[in-house]
Amino acid sequence: MRNSTQPAFRTAEPQFFICPDCQCLFIQSRPVSHHSQIACCGNPLTALIPENLSASRSIKEHLNASHQPKITISGGFSANVATVEVGEGKHLMTGDHAIRWIYLHTFMGGQIKYLKPEEPPSATFSLSGDDAFVYCDRNICKMGNAHCLFNCKRGFAAYAYCNQHGLWKYQF
């Protein structure tokens, strides 16, 4: 189904917290008050701040290339999927160093996929409801169905968590 109005995001940009003891993940979809203290295992959780992928130099350039999440949308006007690939499939995936999870923030909320160390660093997310429908900014799509760039998904964000180098973000 095609509509001319892009939906609003139903949740704020997610905030991620991790327990330094048990590695339990907490995702907050509303801004957390500075007075709030989130705890696990009797200790405050550590906030995960996404790396700034645009401000890279030397060694950080290598980290950026191997941690950069990329979103690819495929499908049609009423049924599509988002595939998030980290580092163009080149990120190391071992027990000691791996992308542990990928989170996709969409109009309707978010989805998370946990990865095993032996799996490739990618995840596919089914899109439904407002996330699946095509909301084009143009009266007539000039690209045509076969060449749609899915610009209607502007604002989607992919987050990838590396257990060695932290949280990385890509905005679609």
C-alpha positions in Angstrom: 0.0 0.0 0.0 1.3 3.4 -0.9 0.7 6.6 1.1 2.0 10.1 0.7 2.7 10.7 4.4 5.7 9.3 6.1 4.7 8.0 9.6 6.2 9.6 12.7 8.5 7.6 15.0 6.5 6.1 17.9 9.5 5.9 20.2 12.5 8.1 20.9 15.9 7.0 19.7 16.8 4.0 21.9 19.3 4.2 24.7 21.3 1.1 25.4 22.7 0.0 28.8 24.8 -3.1 29.7 25.6 -4.8 33.0 29.3 -4.9 33.5 29.0 -8.2 35.5 26.5 -10.4 33.6 26.4 -8.5 30.2 22.6 -8.2 30.5 21.3 -5.7 27.9 18.7 -3.1 28.7 17.1 -1.0 25.9 15.2 2.2 26.9 12.8 3.6 24.3 12.2 6.9 26.2 14.9 9.3 27.4 16.2 8.3 30.9 16.2 11.0 33.5 19.6 11.9 34.8 18.2 11.2 38.3 17.3 7.6 37.4 19.7 4.8 38.2 19.3 1.6 36.3 21.0 -1.3 38.1 21.6 -5.1 37.6 23.6 -7.5 39.8 23.6 -4.7 42.5 25.6 -2.3 40.3 24.6 0.6 38.0 24.4 -0.3 34.3 26.9 1.2 31.8 25.5 3.4 29.1 26.5 2.3 25.6 27.2 5.4 23.5 27.3 4.8 19.7 30.6 5.5 18.0 30.7 8.5 15.7 31.5 6.9 12.4 32.1 10.2 10.5 35.0 11.3 12.8 37.6 8.7 12.0 41.4 8.9 11.8 44.1 6.2 11.3 43.3 3.1 13.5 39.8 4.4 14.0 39.3 4.3 10.2 40.0 0.5 10.3 37.5 0.1 13.2 34.9 2.1 11.3 35.2 0.0 8.2 34.9 -3.3 10.1 32.1 -2.1 12.3 30.0 0.1 10.0 26.4 -1.3 9.9 24.7 -1.0 6.5 21.0 -1.2 5.9 19.6 -2.7 2.7 15.8 -2.7 2.1 14.3 -5.2 -0.3 10.8 -6.2 -1.3 7.8 -4.4 -2.7 5.3 -1.7 -1.7 3.6 -3.7 1.0 6.0 -6.4 2.1 9.7 -5.7 2.6 12.6 -6.6 4.8 15.7 -4.8 6.1 19.0 -6.6 6.1 21.7 -5.1 8.3 25.3 -6.2 7.5 28.2 -5.1 9.7 31.5 -4.3 8.1 30.5 -5.7 4.7 30.7 -9.1 6.3 34.3 -8.7 7.2 34.0 -8.3 11.0 35.8 -11.0 13.0 33.3 -13.4 14.5 35.0 -15.5 17.2 34.1 -16.3 20.8 36.4 -13.6 22.1 35.6 -10.9 19.4 32.3 -10.7 17.7 29.2 -8.6 16.9 26.9 -9.8 19.7 23.6 -8.2 18.5 22.1 -5.9 15.9 19.2 -3.6 16.7 17.0 -1.9 14.0 15.1 1.3 15.1 12.0 1.8 12.9 8.9 3.9 12.8 7.0 1.4 15.0 9.7 0.8 17.6 12.6 -1.6 17.2 13.8 -5.2 16.7 16.9 -7.0 18.0 18.7 -10.0 16.7 21.4 -11.8 18.7 24.2 -13.4 16.8 26.3 -16.5 17.4 30.1 -16.1 17.0 30.2 -18.5 14.1 27.5 -16.7 12.1 28.2 -13.9 9.6 27.7 -10.4 11.1 24.3 -9.7 9.5 20.6 -10.0 10.4 17.4 -9.7 8.4 14.4 -8.0 9.9 10.8 -8.4 8.6 9.0 -5.1 8.3 5.2 -4.9 8.8 2.6 -2.3 9.5 3.8 1.3 9.1 7.4 0.0 8.8 6.5 -2.0 5.6 4.4 0.4 3.7 6.0 2.7 1.2 5.7 6.4 2.1 7.2 8.2 -0.9 7.8 12.0 -0.8 7.0 12.3 -4.5 3.5 12.2 -6.1 5.0 9.8 -8.7 8.1 7.7 -8.0 10.7 8.7 -10.6 12.8 5.7 -9.9 10.2 3.0 -10.6 9.5 -0.1 -8.5 12.7 -1.9 -9.7 15.0 1.0 -8.7 13.3 2.3 -5.5 15.9 3.5 -3.0 13.4 3.3 -0.2 14.1 6.9 0.8 10.8 6.6 2.6 12.6 4.7 5.3 14.7 7.8 6.2 15.4 7.9 9.9 15.7 4.1 10.4 18.9 3.4 12.3 20.9 0.2 12.8 23.0 -0.4 15.9 25.7 -3.1 16.1 27.4 -4.1 19.4 30.9 -5.5 19.2 32.0 -7.0 22.5 35.5 -5.5 22.0 34.8 -2.1 20.5 31.4 -1.1 21.7 28.3 0.2 20.0 28.2 1.4 16.4 25.3 3.2 14.6 24.2 3.8 11.0 21.4 6.2 10.2 19.5 5.4 7.0 
